[in-house]
Amino acid sequence: MSSEAMDETMKFDSIVIGGGPAGLACAIRLSRMGMKVLLAERRHLPQEKCCGEFLHPTAVRELEALLGKTPAGQPIDRVRISALDISREFDLSTPAMAVERRALSKALIEAATRTGVQISENMEADILRADPNRFEIRIGTNSAHSERLILAEGASAAMTNKIKVAKPVSRVVYGFSARMEAVFDRKVALAAVSGGYAGLCDLGGNCVNIAGLLLPAAYRRLAPNQPGFGARLLAEIPVWAKIVQPDLIATKFQAPVCADEIRGDALPNGAFVVGDCGGMSETAFGDGIARAFVHARILDEVLHLHSGNSKNVAREYVRRIKNSLHRPNRFLLRLAGELLRSPILARTSLRVAGSWIHSMVRRATEPAGVPS
Ligand SMILES: Cc1cc2nc3c(=O)[nH]c(=O)nc-3n(C[C@H](O)[C@H](O)[C@H](O)COP(=O)(O)OP(=O)(O)OC[C@H]3O[C@@H](n4cnc5c(N)ncnc54)[C@H](O)[C@@H]3O)c2cc1C
Protein backbone atom coordinates (compact mmCIF):
# COMPACT_ATOMS: atom_id res chain seq x y z
CA MET A 1 0.00 0.00 0.00
CA SER A 2 1.40 3.44 -0.92
CA SER A 3 1.86 5.89 1.92
CA GLU A 4 -0.83 8.12 0.36
CA ALA A 5 -3.30 5.23 0.24
CA MET A 6 -2.33 4.32 3.79
CA ASP A 7 -3.02 7.91 4.87
CA GLU A 8 -6.49 7.78 3.27
CA THR A 9 -7.39 4.58 5.17
CA MET A 10 -6.36 6.26 8.43
CA LYS A 11 -8.55 9.35 7.92
CA PHE A 12 -11.76 9.33 9.95
CA ASP A 13 -14.57 11.72 10.69
CA SER A 14 -14.37 10.74 14.35
CA ILE A 15 -11.90 8.84 16.51
CA VAL A 16 -13.09 7.48 19.85
CA ILE A 17 -10.51 6.64 22.53
CA GLY A 18 -11.87 3.95 24.87
CA GLY A 19 -14.18 0.98 24.34
CA GLY A 20 -16.25 1.15 27.53
CA PRO A 21 -19.99 1.94 27.54
CA ALA A 22 -19.38 5.65 26.84
CA GLY A 23 -17.04 5.10 23.88
CA LEU A 24 -19.08 2.34 22.28
CA ALA A 25 -22.36 4.24 22.66
CA CYS A 26 -20.79 7.34 21.05
CA ALA A 27 -19.24 5.29 18.24
CA ILE A 28 -22.63 3.72 17.44
CA ARG A 29 -24.39 7.07 17.40
CA LEU A 30 -21.72 8.86 15.31
CA SER A 31 -21.62 6.00 12.83
CA ARG A 32 -25.42 6.10 12.50
CA MET A 33 -25.04 9.78 11.59
CA GLY A 34 -23.07 8.60 8.55
CA MET A 35 -19.58 9.28 9.92
CA LYS A 36 -16.52 7.11 9.38
CA VAL A 37 -15.61 6.16 12.95
CA LEU A 38 -12.56 4.50 14.49
CA LEU A 39 -12.68 3.28 18.10
CA ALA A 40 -9.39 2.38 19.83
CA GLU A 41 -9.37 0.24 22.98
CA ARG A 42 -6.10 -0.61 24.69
CA ARG A 43 -7.36 -3.88 26.19
CA HIS A 44 -9.16 -6.79 24.64
CA LEU A 45 -12.89 -6.63 24.01
CA PRO A 46 -15.55 -7.45 25.19
CA GLN A 47 -14.57 -5.25 28.13
CA GLU A 48 -14.31 -6.96 31.52
CA LYS A 49 -14.26 -4.28 34.13
CA CYS A 50 -14.46 -4.13 37.87
CA CYS A 51 -18.14 -3.25 38.37
CA GLY A 52 -21.25 -3.82 40.49
CA GLU A 53 -23.11 -4.78 37.28
CA PHE A 54 -26.20 -2.85 38.37
CA LEU A 55 -27.95 -1.01 35.55
CA HIS A 56 -29.78 2.04 36.87
CA PRO A 57 -33.29 2.47 35.36
CA THR A 58 -31.93 5.40 33.33
CA ALA A 59 -29.27 3.07 31.85
CA VAL A 60 -31.94 0.48 31.02
CA ARG A 61 -34.02 3.08 29.15
CA GLU A 62 -30.98 4.59 27.40
CA LEU A 63 -29.92 1.11 26.26
CA GLU A 64 -33.39 0.39 24.91
CA ALA A 65 -33.31 3.68 23.00
CA LEU A 66 -29.81 2.91 21.66
CA LEU A 67 -30.08 -0.80 20.81
CA GLY A 68 -33.84 -1.33 20.63
CA LYS A 69 -33.50 -3.91 23.43
CA THR A 70 -31.52 -4.61 26.59
CA PRO A 71 -29.07 -7.51 26.86
CA ALA A 72 -30.32 -10.51 28.86
CA GLY A 73 -30.15 -9.80 32.56
CA GLN A 74 -31.90 -10.05 35.90
CA PRO A 75 -34.63 -7.56 36.86
CA ILE A 76 -33.88 -5.80 40.15
CA ASP A 77 -36.70 -4.24 42.13
CA ARG A 78 -35.49 -3.93 45.70
CA VAL A 79 -32.51 -2.45 47.50
CA ARG A 80 -31.23 -3.55 50.90
CA ILE A 81 -29.14 -1.07 52.90
CA SER A 82 -27.07 -2.40 55.79
CA ALA A 83 -24.79 -1.05 58.47
CA LEU A 84 -23.19 -3.10 61.25
CA ASP A 85 -26.06 -5.21 62.66
CA ILE A 86 -29.09 -3.75 60.91
CA SER A 87 -30.59 -3.87 57.41
CA ARG A 88 -33.60 -2.17 55.83
CA GLU A 89 -35.18 -2.99 52.49
CA PHE A 90 -36.86 -0.55 50.12
CA ASP A 91 -38.48 -0.90 46.73
CA LEU A 92 -37.04 0.95 43.74
CA SER A 93 -39.14 3.57 41.96
CA THR A 94 -38.74 1.66 38.66
CA PRO A 95 -37.23 -1.80 38.19
CA ALA A 96 -33.53 -1.74 37.34
CA MET A 97 -31.46 -4.61 35.93
CA ALA A 98 -28.32 -6.58 36.62
CA VAL A 99 -26.40 -7.18 33.39
CA GLU A 100 -22.93 -8.71 33.30
CA ARG A 101 -20.35 -6.24 31.96
CA ARG A 102 -19.20 -8.76 29.38
CA ALA A 103 -22.75 -9.19 28.02
CA LEU A 104 -23.27 -5.42 27.98
CA SER A 105 -19.99 -4.90 26.13
CA LYS A 106 -20.80 -7.67 23.63
CA ALA A 107 -24.20 -6.16 22.80
CA LEU A 108 -22.63 -2.73 22.25
CA ILE A 109 -19.79 -4.15 20.13
CA GLU A 110 -22.27 -6.06 17.93
CA ALA A 111 -24.28 -2.88 17.34
CA ALA A 112 -21.10 -0.87 16.64
CA THR A 113 -19.83 -3.46 14.17
CA ARG A 114 -23.23 -3.59 12.43
CA THR A 115 -23.21 0.18 11.90
CA GLY A 116 -19.69 0.05 10.42
CA VAL A 117 -17.52 1.30 13.31
CA GLN A 118 -13.88 0.23 12.84
CA ILE A 119 -12.74 -1.20 16.18
CA SER A 120 -9.04 -1.55 17.08
CA GLU A 121 -8.70 -3.55 20.28
CA ASN A 122 -5.44 -4.12 22.15
CA MET A 123 -4.34 -0.73 20.79
CA GLU A 124 -3.23 2.05 23.11
CA ALA A 125 -4.11 5.47 21.69
CA ASP A 126 -2.11 8.64 22.24
CA ILE A 127 -2.82 12.18 21.13
CA LEU A 128 -0.04 13.47 18.87
CA ARG A 129 -1.74 16.68 17.77
CA ALA A 130 -4.91 18.40 18.96
CA ASP A 131 -5.69 21.47 16.86
CA PRO A 132 -9.26 22.70 16.43
CA ASN A 133 -11.08 20.11 14.31
CA ARG A 134 -7.77 18.42 13.39
CA PHE A 135 -6.56 15.57 15.50
CA GLU A 136 -3.67 13.24 14.96
CA ILE A 137 -3.82 10.12 17.09
CA ARG A 138 -1.22 7.38 17.44
CA ILE A 139 -2.95 4.03 17.57
CA GLY A 140 -0.47 1.24 18.18
CA THR A 141 2.23 1.95 15.56
CA ASN A 142 -0.10 3.80 13.15
CA SER A 143 -1.18 7.37 13.13
CA ALA A 144 -4.76 8.31 12.31
CA HIS A 145 -6.41 11.66 11.59
CA SER A 146 -9.87 12.96 12.30
CA GLU A 147 -12.02 16.08 12.59
CA ARG A 148 -13.56 14.94 15.85
CA LEU A 149 -12.03 13.31 18.91
CA ILE A 150 -14.17 11.59 21.52
CA LEU A 151 -12.36 11.00 24.79
CA ALA A 152 -14.00 8.03 26.52
CA GLU A 153 -10.99 6.62 28.36
CA GLY A 154 -12.57 6.08 31.78
CA ALA A 155 -11.54 7.39 35.18
CA SER A 156 -7.77 7.44 34.63
CA ALA A 157 -8.30 10.34 32.15
CA ALA A 158 -4.64 10.54 31.02
CA MET A 159 -5.45 11.75 27.48
CA THR A 160 -8.14 14.11 28.74
CA ASN A 161 -5.66 15.64 31.15
CA LYS A 162 -3.16 15.98 28.33
CA ILE A 163 -5.32 18.45 26.39
CA LYS A 164 -7.48 20.14 28.98
CA VAL A 165 -6.57 22.84 31.46
CA ALA A 166 -5.21 20.60 34.20
CA LYS A 167 -6.84 20.58 37.60
CA PRO A 168 -5.52 18.82 40.67
CA VAL A 169 -6.99 15.40 41.34
CA SER A 170 -9.31 15.54 44.31
CA ARG A 171 -9.49 11.97 45.53
CA VAL A 172 -8.47 8.44 44.64
CA VAL A 173 -10.69 5.46 45.39
CA TYR A 174 -10.05 1.77 44.87
CA GLY A 175 -12.61 -0.54 43.34
CA PHE A 176 -12.98 -4.30 43.61
CA SER A 177 -15.42 -6.90 42.38
CA ALA A 178 -15.98 -10.66 42.41
CA ARG A 179 -18.68 -13.23 41.79
CA MET A 180 -20.02 -15.60 44.42
CA GLU A 181 -22.71 -18.23 44.82
CA ALA A 182 -25.74 -16.95 46.73
CA VAL A 183 -29.47 -16.41 46.42
CA PHE A 184 -30.36 -12.73 46.56
CA ASP A 185 -33.68 -12.60 44.81
CA ARG A 186 -33.97 -9.57 42.43
CA LYS A 187 -32.12 -7.37 44.90
CA VAL A 188 -29.22 -4.98 45.03
CA ALA A 189 -27.60 -4.17 48.39
CA LEU A 190 -25.34 -1.50 49.77
CA ALA A 191 -23.49 -1.75 53.08
CA ALA A 192 -21.29 0.67 54.95
CA VAL A 193 -17.67 -0.08 55.75
CA SER A 194 -15.42 2.41 57.40
CA GLY A 195 -13.95 4.51 54.55
CA GLY A 196 -15.98 2.97 51.74
CA TYR A 197 -18.91 0.78 50.91
CA ALA A 198 -19.69 -2.54 49.32
CA GLY A 199 -22.57 -3.71 47.15
CA LEU A 200 -24.23 -6.95 46.12
CA CYS A 201 -26.25 -7.43 42.97
CA ASP A 202 -28.28 -10.48 42.00
CA LEU A 203 -27.22 -11.72 38.56
CA GLY A 204 -29.77 -14.55 38.66
CA GLY A 205 -29.07 -18.30 38.60
CA ASN A 206 -27.65 -18.39 42.13
CA CYS A 207 -24.90 -15.91 41.22
CA VAL A 208 -24.29 -12.65 43.01
CA ASN A 209 -21.79 -9.95 42.09
CA ILE A 210 -20.02 -8.23 44.96
CA ALA A 211 -18.26 -4.92 44.40
CA GLY A 212 -17.05 -1.99 46.40
CA LEU A 213 -15.31 1.34 46.42
CA LEU A 214 -12.79 2.10 49.15
CA LEU A 215 -10.61 5.01 50.12
CA PRO A 216 -6.91 4.04 50.21
CA ALA A 217 -6.76 3.31 53.97
CA ALA A 218 -9.85 1.08 53.77
CA TYR A 219 -8.38 -0.70 50.74
CA ARG A 220 -5.16 -1.44 52.63
CA ARG A 221 -7.10 -2.66 55.68
CA LEU A 222 -9.52 -4.92 53.79
CA ALA A 223 -7.07 -6.01 51.03
CA PRO A 224 -9.81 -7.39 48.72
CA ASN A 225 -7.37 -9.40 46.59
CA GLN A 226 -5.72 -11.18 49.53
CA PRO A 227 -6.82 -14.40 51.30
CA GLY A 228 -9.24 -13.80 54.16
CA PHE A 229 -10.92 -10.81 52.50
CA GLY A 230 -14.43 -12.28 53.02
CA ALA A 231 -13.81 -12.67 56.77
CA ARG A 232 -12.37 -9.15 57.08
CA LEU A 233 -15.40 -7.74 55.23
CA LEU A 234 -17.81 -9.68 57.46
CA ALA A 235 -16.11 -8.26 60.56
CA GLU A 236 -17.30 -4.84 59.29
CA ILE A 237 -20.67 -6.00 57.89
CA PRO A 238 -21.82 -8.76 60.27
CA VAL A 239 -25.39 -8.74 58.82
CA TRP A 240 -23.98 -10.19 55.57
CA ALA A 241 -22.85 -13.35 57.37
CA LYS A 242 -25.41 -15.56 55.63
CA ILE A 243 -24.56 -14.21 52.16
CA VAL A 244 -20.79 -13.64 51.89
CA GLN A 245 -18.31 -16.51 52.21
CA PRO A 246 -15.39 -15.86 54.62
CA ASP A 247 -12.88 -17.19 52.06
CA LEU A 248 -13.99 -14.77 49.32
CA ILE A 249 -11.22 -12.97 47.40
CA ALA A 250 -11.85 -10.20 44.85
CA THR A 251 -10.81 -11.16 41.33
CA LYS A 252 -10.91 -7.69 39.78
CA PHE A 253 -9.68 -4.46 41.24
CA GLN A 254 -8.70 -1.02 40.06
CA ALA A 255 -7.70 2.36 41.37
CA PRO A 256 -9.77 4.91 39.50
CA VAL A 257 -8.70 8.50 39.81
CA CYS A 258 -11.64 10.64 40.81
CA ALA A 259 -11.00 13.55 38.51
CA ASP A 260 -12.94 16.75 39.03
CA GLU A 261 -15.51 17.62 36.42
CA ILE A 262 -13.68 18.99 33.42
CA ARG A 263 -14.42 22.28 31.72
CA GLY A 264 -15.44 21.00 28.31
CA ASP A 265 -15.17 24.49 26.82
CA ALA A 266 -11.41 24.43 27.51
CA LEU A 267 -10.99 21.65 24.93
CA PRO A 268 -10.08 22.32 21.29
CA ASN A 269 -13.07 22.52 18.96
CA GLY A 270 -14.14 19.07 17.86
CA ALA A 271 -12.99 17.30 21.06
CA PHE A 272 -15.60 15.95 23.47
CA VAL A 273 -15.32 14.16 26.78
CA VAL A 274 -17.80 11.40 27.65
CA GLY A 275 -18.25 9.01 30.58
CA ASP A 276 -15.98 8.74 33.60
CA CYS A 277 -13.10 10.80 32.16
CA GLY A 278 -15.42 13.82 32.25
CA GLY A 279 -15.16 13.76 36.03
CA MET A 280 -15.83 10.80 38.21
CA SER A 281 -16.35 10.38 41.88
CA GLU A 282 -17.23 7.20 43.68
CA THR A 283 -20.89 8.13 43.27
CA ALA A 284 -20.53 6.62 39.81
CA PHE A 285 -21.18 3.37 41.69
CA GLY A 286 -24.73 2.61 40.65
CA ASP A 287 -25.22 5.17 37.92
CA GLY A 288 -21.89 5.48 36.06
CA ILE A 289 -23.11 3.44 33.09
CA ALA A 290 -26.31 5.49 32.92
CA ARG A 291 -24.25 8.67 32.85
CA ALA A 292 -22.03 7.28 30.06
CA PHE A 293 -25.12 6.63 27.90
CA VAL A 294 -26.61 10.03 28.73
CA HIS A 295 -23.39 11.74 27.56
CA ALA A 296 -23.41 9.80 24.27
CA ARG A 297 -27.05 10.72 23.60
CA ILE A 298 -26.49 14.40 24.40
CA LEU A 299 -23.48 14.50 22.05
CA ASP A 300 -25.65 12.97 19.30
CA GLU A 301 -28.39 15.56 19.92
CA VAL A 302 -26.09 18.59 19.82
CA LEU A 303 -24.25 17.38 16.71
CA HIS A 304 -27.60 16.97 14.98
CA LEU A 305 -28.70 20.39 16.14
CA HIS A 306 -25.61 22.30 15.04
CA SER A 307 -24.43 19.95 12.25
CA GLY A 308 -20.79 20.94 12.44
CA ASN A 309 -17.84 21.49 14.69
CA SER A 310 -18.51 25.06 15.71
CA LYS A 311 -17.82 26.42 19.15
CA ASN A 312 -21.60 26.23 19.69
CA VAL A 313 -21.49 22.44 19.70
CA ALA A 314 -18.96 22.23 22.54
CA ARG A 315 -20.72 24.92 24.57
CA GLU A 316 -24.13 23.37 24.04
CA TYR A 317 -22.80 19.90 24.91
CA VAL A 318 -21.34 21.10 28.23
CA ARG A 319 -24.47 23.12 29.02
CA ARG A 320 -26.77 20.17 28.40
CA ILE A 321 -24.63 17.79 30.44
CA LYS A 322 -24.65 20.25 33.34
CA ASN A 323 -28.46 20.56 33.11
CA SER A 324 -29.04 16.88 32.44
CA LEU A 325 -32.00 15.54 34.38
CA HIS A 326 -29.87 12.64 35.57
CA ARG A 327 -27.81 14.98 37.75
CA PRO A 328 -30.13 15.18 40.77
CA ASN A 329 -29.73 11.43 41.13
CA ARG A 330 -25.99 11.90 41.33
CA PHE A 331 -26.41 14.43 44.11
CA LEU A 332 -28.48 11.98 46.12
CA LEU A 333 -26.04 9.19 45.43
CA ARG A 334 -23.20 11.42 46.61
CA LEU A 335 -25.05 12.07 49.85
CA ALA A 336 -25.69 8.35 50.26
CA GLY A 337 -21.99 7.73 49.57
CA GLU A 338 -21.00 10.11 52.37
CA LEU A 339 -23.39 8.42 54.82
CA LEU A 340 -22.30 4.95 53.81
CA ARG A 341 -18.63 5.61 54.48
CA SER A 342 -19.35 5.73 58.18
CA PRO A 343 -21.04 2.56 59.56
CA ILE A 344 -22.15 4.27 62.79
CA LEU A 345 -23.70 7.21 60.92
CA ALA A 346 -25.33 4.84 58.42
CA ARG A 347 -26.75 2.67 61.21
CA THR A 348 -28.17 5.70 63.07
CA SER A 349 -29.72 7.01 59.83
CA LEU A 350 -31.30 3.63 59.12
CA ARG A 351 -32.75 3.55 62.64
CA VAL A 352 -34.12 7.07 62.85
CA ALA A 353 -34.69 8.17 59.24
CA GLY A 354 -35.99 5.06 57.48
CA SER A 355 -38.77 6.83 55.59
CA TRP A 356 -36.46 9.66 54.49
CA ILE A 357 -33.98 7.06 53.18
CA HIS A 358 -36.82 5.31 51.38
CA SER A 359 -37.81 8.50 49.58
CA MET A 360 -34.14 9.17 48.78
CA VAL A 361 -33.79 5.67 47.28
CA ARG A 362 -36.91 6.20 45.18
CA ARG A 363 -35.75 9.56 43.88
CA ALA A 364 -32.24 8.28 43.19
CA THR A 365 -33.63 5.44 41.11
CA GLU A 366 -36.10 7.40 39.01
CA PRO A 367 -35.16 7.14 35.34
CA ALA A 368 -34.43 10.65 34.12
CA GLY A 369 -34.15 12.52 30.86
CA VAL A 370 -34.50 9.64 28.39
CA PRO A 371 -36.79 10.44 25.46
CA SER A 372 -39.61 7.89 25.33
C1 LIG B 1 -16.03 -1.06 41.90
C2 LIG B 1 -16.91 -0.33 40.92
C3 LIG B 1 -18.24 -0.69 40.84
C4 LIG B 1 -19.08 -0.04 39.95
N1 LIG B 1 -20.38 -0.44 39.87
C5 LIG B 1 -21.21 0.16 39.00
C6 LIG B 1 -22.55 -0.29 38.86
O1 LIG B 1 -22.98 -1.25 39.52
N2 LIG B 1 -23.36 0.35 37.97
C7 LIG B 1 -22.92 1.43 37.23
O2 LIG B 1 -23.71 2.00 36.46
N3 LIG B 1 -21.64 1.87 37.33
C8 LIG B 1 -20.78 1.24 38.17
N4 LIG B 1 -19.47 1.66 38.25
C9 LIG B 1 -19.03 2.74 37.39
C10 LIG B 1 -18.89 2.25 35.94
O3 LIG B 1 -18.03 1.14 35.89
C11 LIG B 1 -18.32 3.39 35.07
O4 LIG B 1 -19.03 4.58 35.33
C12 LIG B 1 -18.40 3.07 33.59
O5 LIG B 1 -17.63 1.95 33.25
C13 LIG B 1 -17.91 4.28 32.80
O6 LIG B 1 -17.81 3.96 31.44
P1 LIG B 1 -16.69 4.66 30.55
O7 LIG B 1 -16.92 4.14 29.17
O8 LIG B 1 -16.66 6.11 30.80
O9 LIG B 1 -15.29 4.12 31.14
P2 LIG B 1 -14.70 2.65 31.20
O10 LIG B 1 -15.75 1.65 31.29
O11 LIG B 1 -13.66 2.70 32.27
O12 LIG B 1 -14.00 2.46 29.79
C14 LIG B 1 -12.86 3.20 29.40
C15 LIG B 1 -12.05 2.34 28.43
O13 LIG B 1 -11.02 3.13 27.85
C16 LIG B 1 -9.87 2.34 27.68
N5 LIG B 1 -8.71 3.24 27.56
C17 LIG B 1 -8.21 4.06 28.51
N6 LIG B 1 -7.14 4.74 28.02
C18 LIG B 1 -6.99 4.33 26.74
C19 LIG B 1 -6.06 4.65 25.72
N7 LIG B 1 -5.09 5.57 25.90
N8 LIG B 1 -6.18 4.04 24.53
C20 LIG B 1 -7.16 3.12 24.30
N9 LIG B 1 -8.06 2.76 25.24
C21 LIG B 1 -7.98 3.36 26.44
C22 LIG B 1 -9.86 1.48 28.93
O14 LIG B 1 -9.09 0.30 28.74
C23 LIG B 1 -11.34 1.18 29.13
O15 LIG B 1 -11.76 -0.03 28.54
C24 LIG B 1 -18.59 1.01 39.13
C25 LIG B 1 -17.25 1.39 39.20
C26 LIG B 1 -16.41 0.72 40.08
C27 LIG B 1 -14.96 1.10 40.13
The ligand as a Tripos MOL2 file, in Angstrom:
@<TRIPOS>MOLECULE
LIG
   53    58     1     0     0
SMALL
NO_CHARGES

@<TRIPOS>ATOM
      1 C1        -16.0270   -1.0640   41.8950 C.3       1 LIG1
      2 C2        -16.9130   -0.3310   40.9220 C.ar      1 LIG1
      3 C3        -18.2430   -0.6850   40.8350 C.ar      1 LIG1
      4 C4        -19.0830   -0.0410   39.9510 C.ar      1 LIG1
      5 N1        -20.3790   -0.4370   39.8700 N.ar      1 LIG1
      6 C5        -21.2130    0.1590   38.9980 C.ar      1 LIG1
      7 C6        -22.5520   -0.2880   38.8650 C.ar      1 LIG1
      8 O1        -22.9820   -1.2510   39.5190 O.2       1 LIG1
      9 N2        -23.3650    0.3510   37.9740 N.ar      1 LIG1
     10 C7        -22.9250    1.4300   37.2340 C.ar      1 LIG1
     11 O2        -23.7060    2.0020   36.4640 O.2       1 LIG1
     12 N3        -21.6400    1.8650   37.3300 N.ar      1 LIG1
     13 C8        -20.7840    1.2410   38.1700 C.ar      1 LIG1
     14 N4        -19.4710    1.6560   38.2520 N.ar      1 LIG1
     15 C9        -19.0300    2.7390   37.3890 C.3       1 LIG1
     16 C10       -18.8860    2.2540   35.9430 C.3       1 LIG1
     17 O3        -18.0250    1.1410   35.8940 O.3       1 LIG1
     18 C11       -18.3160    3.3880   35.0720 C.3       1 LIG1
     19 O4        -19.0270    4.5790   35.3320 O.3       1 LIG1
     20 C12       -18.4030    3.0710   33.5850 C.3       1 LIG1
     21 O5        -17.6270    1.9470   33.2520 O.3       1 LIG1
     22 C13       -17.9150    4.2830   32.8010 C.3       1 LIG1
     23 O6        -17.8130    3.9570   31.4450 O.3       1 LIG1
     24 P1        -16.6870    4.6560   30.5470 P.3       1 LIG1
     25 O7        -16.9150    4.1380   29.1700 O.co2     1 LIG1
     26 O8        -16.6630    6.1080   30.8000 O.co2     1 LIG1
     27 O9        -15.2890    4.1210   31.1370 O.3       1 LIG1
     28 P2        -14.7020    2.6530   31.2030 P.3       1 LIG1
     29 O10       -15.7550    1.6510   31.2860 O.co2     1 LIG1
     30 O11       -13.6650    2.6950   32.2720 O.co2     1 LIG1
     31 O12       -14.0030    2.4640   29.7850 O.3       1 LIG1
     32 C14       -12.8610    3.1990   29.4050 C.3       1 LIG1
     33 C15       -12.0460    2.3430   28.4320 C.3       1 LIG1
     34 O13       -11.0200    3.1330   27.8460 O.3       1 LIG1
     35 C16        -9.8700    2.3390   27.6780 C.3       1 LIG1
     36 N5         -8.7070    3.2360   27.5590 N.ar      1 LIG1
     37 C17        -8.2110    4.0600   28.5100 C.ar      1 LIG1
     38 N6         -7.1450    4.7360   28.0200 N.ar      1 LIG1
     39 C18        -6.9870    4.3250   26.7380 C.ar      1 LIG1
     40 C19        -6.0580    4.6480   25.7220 C.ar      1 LIG1
     41 N7         -5.0890    5.5660   25.8970 N.pl3     1 LIG1
     42 N8         -6.1760    4.0360   24.5270 N.ar      1 LIG1
     43 C20        -7.1620    3.1210   24.3010 C.ar      1 LIG1
     44 N9         -8.0580    2.7630   25.2440 N.ar      1 LIG1
     45 C21        -7.9790    3.3570   26.4410 C.ar      1 LIG1
     46 C22        -9.8600    1.4780   28.9300 C.3       1 LIG1
     47 O14        -9.0890    0.3000   28.7410 O.3       1 LIG1
     48 C23       -11.3410    1.1850   29.1320 C.3       1 LIG1
     49 O15       -11.7550   -0.0320   28.5440 O.3       1 LIG1
     50 C24       -18.5940    1.0130   39.1330 C.ar      1 LIG1
     51 C25       -17.2530    1.3850   39.2040 C.ar      1 LIG1
     52 C26       -16.4060    0.7160   40.0840 C.ar      1 LIG1
     53 C27       -14.9580    1.0980   40.1300 C.3       1 LIG1
@<TRIPOS>BOND
     1     1     2 1
     2     2     3 ar
     3     2    52 ar
     4     3     4 ar
     5     4     5 ar
     6     4    50 ar
     7     5     6 ar
     8     6     7 ar
     9     6    13 1
    10     7     8 2
    11     7     9 ar
    12     9    10 ar
    13    10    11 2
    14    10    12 ar
    15    12    13 ar
    16    13    14 ar
    17    14    15 1
    18    14    50 ar
    19    15    16 1
    20    16    17 1
    21    16    18 1
    22    18    19 1
    23    18    20 1
    24    20    21 1
    25    20    22 1
    26    22    23 1
    27    23    24 1
    28    24    25 2
    29    24    26 1
    30    24    27 1
    31    27    28 1
    32    28    29 2
    33    28    30 1
    34    28    31 1
    35    31    32 1
    36    32    33 1
    37    33    34 1
    38    33    48 1
    39    34    35 1
    40    35    36 1
    41    35    46 1
    42    36    37 ar
    43    36    45 ar
    44    37    38 ar
    45    38    39 ar
    46    39    40 ar
    47    39    45 ar
    48    40    41 1
    49    40    42 ar
    50    42    43 ar
    51    43    44 ar
    52    44    45 ar
    53    46    47 1
    54    46    48 1
    55    48    49 1
    56    50    51 ar
    57    51    52 ar
    58    52    53 1
@<TRIPOS>SUBSTRUCTURE
     1 LIG1         1 GROUP 0 **** ****
